[in-house]
C-alpha cells in the first residue's frame, strides 16, 4: 500500500528502509523523500516507524524525530 503518494513510497519500502537503519523521520525523509511534499503521509510514516522500532526491541531515537 502506498504511504506517500507524492514520492510513490510503499509501506514495504518503509519497512525495508527502517530495517536497514533509518530509525528517525529525518533519515526516512533523506532516504525516501517521505513527508517532503504535501506532508499528509507524515503521521502514517511516523506510526509505522514507531510500530516497527517497538517490535524490534525499541528505537528510542525514533521518538525524538
TORKOL-4160 file (C-alpha; in steps of 0.2 Angstrom, whole numbers, padded with zeros to 4 digits, m for minus):
65
<pt num="1" X="0000" Y="0000" Z="0000"/>
<pt num="2" X="0006" Y="0017" Z="m0004"/>
<pt num="3" X="0010" Y="0028" Z="0011"/>
<pt num="4" X="0017" Y="0043" Z="0002"/>
<pt num="5" X="0008" Y="0046" Z="m0014"/>
<pt num="6" X="0019" Y="0061" Z="m0019"/>
<pt num="7" X="0035" Y="0051" Z="m0018"/>
<pt num="8" X="0027" Y="0034" Z="m0023"/>
<pt num="9" X="0033" Y="0026" Z="m0007"/>
<pt num="10" X="0025" Y="0010" Z="m0001"/>
<pt num="11" X="0024" Y="0003" Z="0017"/>
<pt num="12" X="0035" Y="m0011" Z="0011"/>
<pt num="13" X="0049" Y="0001" Z="0006"/>
<pt num="14" X="0047" Y="0010" Z="0023"/>
<pt num="15" X="0049" Y="m0007" Z="0032"/>
<pt num="16" X="0065" Y="m0011" Z="0022"/>
<pt num="17" X="0072" Y="0006" Z="0025"/>
<pt num="18" X="0069" Y="0006" Z="0043"/>
<pt num="19" X="0076" Y="m0012" Z="0044"/>
<pt num="20" X="0092" Y="m0005" Z="0036"/>
<pt num="21" X="0094" Y="0008" Z="0050"/>
<pt num="22" X="0084" Y="0023" Z="0045"/>
<pt num="23" X="0076" Y="0025" Z="0063"/>
<pt num="24" X="0071" Y="0043" Z="0063"/>
<pt num="25" X="0059" Y="0053" Z="0052"/>
<pt num="26" X="0074" Y="0064" Z="0046"/>
<pt num="27" X="0083" Y="0048" Z="0040"/>
<pt num="28" X="0067" Y="0042" Z="0031"/>
<pt num="29" X="0065" Y="0059" Z="0023"/>
<pt num="30" X="0083" Y="0059" Z="0017"/>
<pt num="31" X="0082" Y="0041" Z="0011"/>
<pt num="32" X="0064" Y="0040" Z="0003"/>
<pt num="33" X="0059" Y="0058" Z="0002"/>
<pt num="34" X="0043" Y="0055" Z="0013"/>
<pt num="35" X="0034" Y="0070" Z="0021"/>
<pt num="36" X="0044" Y="0082" Z="0010"/>
<pt num="37" X="0030" Y="0087" Z="m0002"/>
<pt num="38" X="0012" Y="0089" Z="0005"/>
<pt num="39" X="0016" Y="0081" Z="0022"/>
<pt num="40" X="0000" Y="0071" Z="0023"/>
<pt num="41" X="0010" Y="0055" Z="0025"/>
<pt num="42" X="0020" Y="0061" Z="0040"/>
<pt num="43" X="0008" Y="0053" Z="0053"/>
<pt num="44" X="0007" Y="0036" Z="0044"/>
<pt num="45" X="0026" Y="0036" Z="0042"/>
<pt num="46" X="0029" Y="0040" Z="0060"/>
<pt num="47" X="0016" Y="0027" Z="0065"/>
<pt num="48" X="0025" Y="0014" Z="0055"/>
<pt num="49" X="0042" Y="0019" Z="0061"/>
<pt num="50" X="0036" Y="0018" Z="0079"/>
<pt num="51" X="0027" Y="0001" Z="0077"/>
<pt num="52" X="0042" Y="m0006" Z="0068"/>
<pt num="53" X="0055" Y="0000" Z="0081"/>
<pt num="54" X="0044" Y="m0005" Z="0095"/>
<pt num="55" X="0043" Y="m0023" Z="0088"/>
<pt num="56" X="0062" Y="m0023" Z="0085"/>
<pt num="57" X="0066" Y="m0020" Z="0103"/>
<pt num="58" X="0063" Y="m0001" Z="0103"/>
<pt num="59" X="0072" Y="0013" Z="0095"/>
<pt num="60" X="0072" Y="0027" Z="0107"/>
<pt num="61" X="0079" Y="0038" Z="0094"/>
<pt num="62" X="0063" Y="0036" Z="0084"/>
<pt num="63" X="0053" Y="0046" Z="0097"/>
<pt num="64" X="0064" Y="0061" Z="0095"/>
<pt num="65" X="0061" Y="0063" Z="0077"/>
